[in-house]
Amino acid sequence: MKTSVIAVDGYASTGKSTLSKRLADVLGFTYIDTGFMYRAVSYFALKNGFLKEEYIQEDALKEALHKTSFSWSKDIPSKLMLFNGRPYGDELRTLEVSSWVSKIAGLGFVRDHLVHQQRILSQLGGVVMDGRDIGTVVFPEADFKFFLVADAEVRATRRFDELKAKGEKVVYQDILKNVIDRDHQDSTRLISPLKKAEDALEIDTTNVSVETVLEQMFSTINSKS
Ligand code: DC
């Protein structure tokens, strides 16, 4: 079967995962959250003591990374991605993990490893994959490409509300700073920087409902199918 790929790239907290999940549900595709993979590796590095203040023990992380694995749970329909055989949740979305993840995602050996895993994980028929480099690097031949943008304050408010609802003690200014710092690091890194693929459709999700953006995405997909 030909693999159908829909790439959803964009800045932090622009609604990529919500929209990608909804697209995948309607199309009967598998949703792949590549941010989960970079976050899982960052969490793993933190827990194993490879991250100290500003310093990353790259050799130790590189060696350990090759003993890790990503796989799918067998729970149908809500198939979950597993890291080292177990599911992860809110522990990957803390401000601590968020403050390391762009540094980890800037390492060439981490990106090579995860891009390879992403291509393997996507051999499932149809996938909606969200991230930063899906339409440019992971699947430059993707069938459809979307690139999401939104005002930083609106994105920080979304993240702040999300983390507060989960009971995390957070300060809005810290979240805003993290969103702006990650945008900067993700779009200026040397390897696979966040940028819009030339053939991607850019959508601004500031103050636009999920339903309205989905309509726009489906009308693009239907017009070319
Ligand atoms: O989508 P997210 O906010 O959970 O992603 C977390 C970080 O992972 C993001 O700041 C940059 C990195 N990332 C990346 O570099 N490439 C991807 N394909 C996905 C995420």
Residues whose N, C-alpha, C, O or C-beta is under 5 A from the ligand:
A	BS01	DC	A12 T34 G35 F36 Y38 V101 S102 A105 D130 G131 R132 D133 R182 D186
